[in-house]
């Protein structure tokens, strides 16, 4: 089976889109992250939901999570204000890991190998092998495992 046959629609966000819009997309679609695309619809990064949280939770609370228990409700109600006026590009991690990408013609095992090597639950699938290839969609680890798990193990 080829990657193009495993692709599913997955939410994307542009580099220049607002961070608040990205956070809303994460919550509305209940996703662990978003594929970030450039102006030509080419995948450039993954924006993990945890990175969005890092932007709204102050450093002193990340350093000592016990302090979160003593803040008041007004603080909590305004914690996401830190996203206002920021773009997706501004909140991406500075040190980004390599974006896991597969070509549409890659086999399921090739996609699985990329996932395993990058420890990623998803792989962006592009139409072609060049750096300018547009995004076709995303293959999730669930789709890969459905193909790899033989019937003899499913019956257990």
Secondary structure, 3 states (H helix, E strand, C coil): CEHHHHCECCCEEECCCEHHHHHHHHHHHCCCEEEEECCCCCEEEEEEHHHHHHHHCCHHHHHCHHHHHHCCHHHHHCHHHHHCCCEHHHHCCCCCCCCCEEECCCEHHHHHHHHHHHCCCEEEEECCCCCCCCEEEEEEHHHHHHHHCCHHHHCC
